[in-house]
């Protein structure tokens, strides 16, 4: 006799539990019918042993199961907040400065820039900062974070030449908790319509863009 076909709920469960620990996913990513996938997600997220956590409506995190040495690890709510914010998101204000090491001051909460109406924060440690520059929708998290750091630069105690050096040697970019290349042309284009952009800010954008251009050539 042939092997019995796997049920749709079993396929959905296997897909979820087969994800690499530390993976973010949306409920619509789960294969199969919604009326089958949603109950499976509900069961798994209510079972602490599974390592699957519901972070916000539609957003889940595949953590480590209870018998794993990393089972104690929590999701990165900064990443969750930016996923929920959608296109145009990035670290904001002092958080952007801190992650690039352009300041030694540590913000009390994760500050996330967002376009449009901000969603409900995924955790009490997250604060959204609404922005109005629609060009940011074309940028990735790294590019938005750079713009935010430049717009908040006057609050840093670090000299500009050292901040620029951190970009040129790659150390600033290495601190970003994701991998997204910074496109110098897109950075300059978006900076043109930044709220409150000054001549000095645009000059710094041009300097960073020139450094990034050189790195692209190398």
C-alpha positions in Angstrom: 0.0 0.0 0.0 1.2 3.5 -0.8 2.0 6.0 2.0 -1.0 8.1 3.1 -1.0 11.7 1.9 0.0 14.2 4.5 -2.9 16.3 5.8 -3.0 20.0 5.1 -2.7 20.8 8.7 0.4 18.6 9.0 2.0 20.2 6.0 1.4 23.7 7.5 2.8 22.5 10.9 5.9 21.0 9.2 6.5 24.1 7.2 6.4 26.3 10.4 8.5 24.0 12.5 10.9 23.5 9.7 11.9 27.2 9.6 15.4 28.1 10.8 15.2 29.3 14.4 15.3 33.1 14.5 13.1 33.4 11.4 10.4 36.0 11.1 7.3 35.1 9.0 3.8 36.3 8.3 0.7 34.2 8.7 0.0 34.5 4.9 3.4 32.9 4.2 2.2 29.5 5.6 1.2 27.3 2.7 -2.3 26.0 2.5 -5.8 27.3 3.1 -6.2 30.1 5.7 -8.9 28.2 7.6 -6.4 25.4 8.2 -3.1 27.4 8.6 -4.5 29.8 11.2 -5.6 27.1 13.7 -2.2 25.5 13.4 -0.5 28.8 14.1 -2.7 29.3 17.1 -1.9 25.9 18.6 1.8 26.3 18.0 2.0 29.8 19.4 0.1 28.7 22.5 2.5 25.9 23.1 5.7 27.2 24.7 7.5 24.0 23.8 7.2 24.8 20.1 9.3 28.0 20.2 6.8 29.7 17.9 5.6 33.1 19.1 2.9 35.4 17.9 4.4 38.9 18.0 1.6 41.0 16.5 -1.4 40.5 14.2 -0.1 38.4 11.3 3.5 38.5 12.5 5.3 35.4 14.0 8.7 34.5 15.1 10.2 31.0 14.9 12.3 30.7 18.1 14.1 27.7 19.6 12.1 24.8 21.1 12.2 24.3 24.9 14.8 21.6 24.8 17.3 23.7 22.9 20.2 25.5 24.6 18.9 28.8 23.1 15.3 28.3 24.2 15.7 31.3 26.5 16.3 33.8 23.7 13.7 36.4 23.0 12.9 37.9 19.6 14.4 41.2 18.6 11.5 43.6 19.0 13.4 46.3 17.0 13.2 44.1 14.0 9.6 43.3 14.7 8.7 46.9 14.9 10.3 47.7 11.6 8.6 44.8 9.9 5.3 46.0 11.2 6.1 49.6 10.1 6.5 48.5 6.5 8.4 50.3 3.7 10.3 53.4 4.8 11.1 52.2 8.3 14.4 52.5 10.1 16.0 53.3 13.4 15.1 56.9 14.5 16.7 59.8 16.4 19.1 58.8 19.2 18.7 55.1 18.3 20.1 55.7 14.9 23.0 57.6 16.3 23.7 54.9 18.9 23.7 52.0 16.5 26.2 53.7 14.3 28.3 54.6 17.3 27.9 58.3 16.6 27.0 58.7 20.2 27.7 56.9 23.5 24.2 57.8 24.8 21.9 54.7 25.0 18.2 55.4 24.3 15.8 54.1 26.9 13.6 52.5 24.2 13.9 51.4 20.6 13.0 54.4 18.4 11.6 53.4 15.0 10.7 55.8 12.2 7.6 55.0 10.2 5.6 56.5 7.3 1.9 56.8 7.5 0.1 56.0 10.8 2.3 54.0 13.1 1.1 50.5 14.0 0.6 49.2 17.6 4.1 48.7 19.0 5.0 45.0 19.3 6.4 45.6 22.8 6.5 48.2 25.5 10.2 48.9 24.7 9.3 50.3 21.2 8.3 53.8 20.3 7.3 54.8 16.8 8.3 58.2 15.3 6.1 59.2 12.3 7.9 60.8 9.3 6.6 62.6 6.3 9.2 62.1 3.6 7.5 59.9 1.1 10.7 59.2 -0.8 11.7 57.0 2.2 9.4 54.3 0.9 12.0 53.5 -1.7 14.8 53.1 0.9 15.9 50.1 3.0 16.4 50.1 6.8 20.1 51.0 6.5 19.4 54.0 4.3 16.6 55.4 6.5 18.8 54.9 9.6 21.6 57.0 8.1 19.1 59.8 7.2 17.7 59.7 10.7 21.2 59.8 12.3 22.1 62.8 10.1 18.9 64.7 11.0 19.7 64.1 14.7 23.4 64.6 14.4 23.5 67.9 16.4 22.8 65.8 19.6 25.9 63.8 19.3 29.2 64.4 21.1 31.3 62.7 18.4 33.2 64.8 15.8 32.0 64.5 12.3 35.3 63.3 10.9 35.3 60.3 13.2 31.7 59.5 12.3 32.6 59.6 8.6 35.6 57.4 9.3 33.3 54.8 10.8 31.4 54.7 7.6 34.5 54.5 5.4 36.1 51.6 7.4 32.8 49.7 7.5 32.6 49.6 11.3 29.4 51.7 11.5 27.6 49.6 9.0 28.7 46.4 10.7 26.8 47.4 13.8 23.5 47.4 12.0 21.6 44.2 13.0 20.7 43.4 9.4 22.4 43.3 6.0 21.1 46.0 3.6 23.6 47.9 1.4 23.4 51.7 1.3 23.0 53.1 -2.1 24.6 56.5 -2.3 22.4 57.8 -5.1 19.2 56.8 -3.3 20.5 58.4 -0.1 21.1 61.8 -1.8 17.7 61.6 -3.6 15.7 61.0 -0.4 17.7 63.6 1.5 16.5 66.3 -0.8 13.0 66.2 0.6 13.8 65.4 4.3 11.8 67.6 6.7 14.1 70.2 8.2 17.1 69.3 6.0 19.7 72.1 6.3 22.6 73.0 4.0 24.9 71.4 6.6 22.9 68.1 6.6 22.9 67.9 2.8 26.6 68.5 2.8 27.1 65.6 5.2 24.9 63.4 3.0 27.1 64.3 0.0 30.3 63.4 2.0 28.9 60.0 3.1 27.7 59.4 -0.5 31.1 60.1 -1.8 32.7 57.6 0.7 30.1 55.0 -0.2 30.7 55.5 -3.9 34.4 54.8 -3.3 33.6 51.7 -1.4 31.4 50.5 -4.3 34.2 50.9 -6.7 36.6 48.9 -4.4 
